[in-house]
């Protein structure tokens, strides 16, 4: 394989890994939100803490994964 193809495959795999990590983080956030119902979920975070600590990093990972393609 040429170097350019190897780099393209590596970028694609990196992008896929970042997107999967973002989806897992988002799924954990959603599950914790449903379990919490206004109280503490299994992450022991309030609604105000959960957004910046779990929601924003998942969005950042999605944006990074889109830019890696």
N, C-alpha and C positions, 0 to 999 in steps of 0.2 A: 504494500500500500504506500501511497505517497504521503508525505508529511502533512499536506493540506487536508487530506481525507482523515488522517488520524486526529488532527486537531478538531475537525468538524465533529467527529464521533465523540471525542472527549467533551466538547462543549455541550453537545446534545445530552449526553449522560449526566453531566453536572446540572444542566437545566432540569432534567427529569427528577433527579434526586432532590433538588431544592423545591420543586413543585410538590413532590410527595411529602416532604417534611412540612411544607406549609399546609397541605391538606390534613395531615395528621394533627398538627397543632390546632387547626381550626375545628376539627372534629372533637378534640379534647375540650376546647372552649365551649362548643355547642352542648356537649354532654354535661359538662359542669354547670352550664346555665340552666339546663332543664332539671337537673337534680337539685340545684340550689333553691329555685323558686323564691327568690327574695332573701334567702338566708345564705349560709355558707354551704358550698358544694364540697366535693372531694378534694379540691385544690385549696380549700380553706381561704378563699379570696372573696371579697365582696364584689358587687357589680362594678363599683367604681375602680377597684384594683384590677379586675379581670381584663377590662378593655385595654389599658396600656401595657399590661404585662404579658398578655396572651394574644389578644386580637391584633394589635398593631404589628408585632413581629411576624405573624402569619401573613399579613398583607405585604410587608416588606419582602419576605421570602418570595411571594408570588411575583412581585415586580422585578426582583433580581433574577428570577428564573426566566422571565420573559425577555430580559435584556441579554441573556447569555446565548440565545439561539442565533 
